[in-house]
Amino acid sequence: MAQSTVRALVLPLLGLAAVLLAWTALSQTVAPDLPSPLRTWQESRRYVLEPFFKDGEMNQGILRLAFYSLVRVAKGYLLALLLGTPLGFLLGLSRTFHQSFDPIVQFLRPISPLAWLPLGLVIFQKSEPAAVFTIALCAMWPTVINTAVGVRSISQDYLNVGRVLRLSRAKMLSKIIVPASLPYVFTGYRLSLGLAWLVIVAAEMLTGTPGVGGFLWQEYNSLVYSHIILSVVTIGAVGLALDRLMGLVEARIRAS
């Protein structure tokens, strides 16, 4: 037990050290414009040590910027779940519905957020609702597909038990179909959350709104490369935290 704990702590630290060494070597040889880890920290530490300061619309602490992005992600993600979950159950439960709408789902699913965002701006005329629209439309598909697969994967024996007990449609759904498909549904939720976080960065970069993506694009245009790296690290750290949080929620629901 102690050995496994030590490995769980030491191995990630060794991996991080290897990445930092490679980054330092790259900045001193192949890419001299790339700031080293030390220079990145020196030029970005105020954004980390004072994470909620605000000197202007874009010149703000990194946690304040991340908060703006997370609020937009939460709105779009919840809308994606509200649309995607019932659509996934309908695709899984009804052969007619599946044959009618699955081609449309497969047609819309691969469309890039870079294509949806301009359409959202045309429809809503404002960047905030356009970003939420884009997040919801891009993030809902993993939930739709995984939910439908989960429903279609339910053992026929479970469904036969419900028919023998003469359960109503509502009870069949709540007692058999939903619990049996829950692992697939939460896999979809987890994938949708990661996709929503990816989309918000692109949306903020295109619209220039305050947030991690908007800050990254502004610093790129200003040629402040250390702040670009700070933004990338923040995006990765928040994405990891969101994934772990969703994993904990999933484990708690499965155990209950």
HUVEN-V97502 format. One record per residue. N is the residue number from 1. RES is the residue in one small letter. BURIAL is I if it has 24 or more other C-alpha atoms within 12 Angstrom, else O. Layout:
# HUVEN-V97502
N:RES:BURIAL / N:RES:BURIAL
This chain:
# HUVEN-V97502
1:m:O / 2:a:O / 3:q:O / 4:s:O / 5:t:O / 6:v:O / 7:r:O / 8:a:O / 9:l:O / 10:v:O / 11:l:O / 12:p:O / 13:l:O / 14:l:O / 15:g:O / 16:l:O / 17:a:O / 18:a:O / 19:v:O / 20:l:O / 21:l:O / 22:a:O / 23:w:I / 24:t:O / 25:a:O / 26:l:O / 27:s:O / 28:q:O / 29:t:O / 30:v:O / 31:a:O / 32:p:O / 33:d:O / 34:l:I / 35:p:I / 36:s:I / 37:p:I / 38:l:O / 39:r:O / 40:t:I / 41:w:O / 42:q:O / 43:e:O / 44:s:I / 45:r:O / 46:r:O / 47:y:I / 48:v:I / 49:l:O / 50:e:O / 51:p:O / 52:f:O / 53:f:O / 54:k:O / 55:d:O / 56:g:O / 57:e:O / 58:m:I / 59:n:I / 60:q:I / 61:g:I / 62:i:I / 63:l:I / 64:r:I / 65:l:I / 66:a:I / 67:f:I / 68:y:I / 69:s:I / 70:l:I / 71:v:I / 72:r:I / 73:v:I / 74:a:I / 75:k:I / 76:g:I / 77:y:I / 78:l:I / 79:l:I / 80:a:I / 81:l:I / 82:l:O / 83:l:I / 84:g:I / 85:t:I / 86:p:I / 87:l:I / 88:g:I / 89:f:I / 90:l:I / 91:l:I / 92:g:I / 93:l:I / 94:s:O / 95:r:O / 96:t:O / 97:f:O / 98:h:I / 99:q:O / 100:s:O / 101:f:O / 102:d:I / 103:p:O / 104:i:O / 105:v:I / 106:q:O / 107:f:O / 108:l:O / 109:r:I / 110:p:O / 111:i:O / 112:s:O / 113:p:I / 114:l:I / 115:a:I / 116:w:I / 117:l:I / 118:p:I / 119:l:O / 120:g:I / 121:l:O / 122:v:O / 123:i:O / 124:f:O / 125:q:O / 126:k:O / 127:s:I / 128:e:I / 129:p:I / 130:a:I / 131:a:I / 132:v:I / 133:f:I / 134:t:I / 135:i:I / 136:a:I / 137:l:I / 138:c:I / 139:a:I / 140:m:I / 141:w:I / 142:p:I / 143:t:I / 144:v:I / 145:i:I / 146:n:I / 147:t:I / 148:a:I / 149:v:I / 150:g:I / 151:v:I / 152:r:I / 153:s:I / 154:i:I / 155:s:O / 156:q:O / 157:d:O / 158:y:O / 159:l:I / 160:n:O / 161:v:O / 162:g:O / 163:r:O / 164:v:O / 165:l:O / 166:r:O / 167:l:O / 168:s:O / 169:r:O / 170:a:O / 171:k:O / 172:m:O / 173:l:I / 174:s:O / 175:k:O / 176:i:I / 177:i:I / 178:v:I / 179:p:I / 180:a:I / 181:s:I / 182:l:I / 183:p:I / 184:y:I / 185:v:I / 186:f:I / 187:t:I / 188:g:I / 189:y:I / 190:r:I / 191:l:I / 192:s:I / 193:l:I / 194:g:I / 195:l:I / 196:a:I / 197:w:I / 198:l:I / 199:v:I / 200:i:I / 201:v:I / 202:a:I / 203:a:I / 204:e:I / 205:m:I / 206:l:I / 207:t:I / 208:g:I / 209:t:I / 210:p:I / 211:g:I / 212:v:I / 213:g:I / 214:g:I / 215:f:I / 216:l:I / 217:w:I / 218:q:I / 219:e:I / 220:y:O / 221:n:O / 222:s:O / 223:l:O / 224:v:O / 225:y:I / 226:s:I / 227:h:I / 228:i:I / 229:i:I / 230:l:I / 231:s:I / 232:v:I / 233:v:I / 234:t:I / 235:i:I / 236:g:O / 237:a:O / 238:v:I / 239:g:I / 240:l:O / 241:a:O / 242:l:I / 243:d:I / 244:r:O / 245:l:O / 246:m:O / 247:g:O / 248:l:O / 249:v:O / 250:e:O / 251:a:O / 252:r:O / 253:i:O / 254:r:O / 255:a:O / 256:s:O
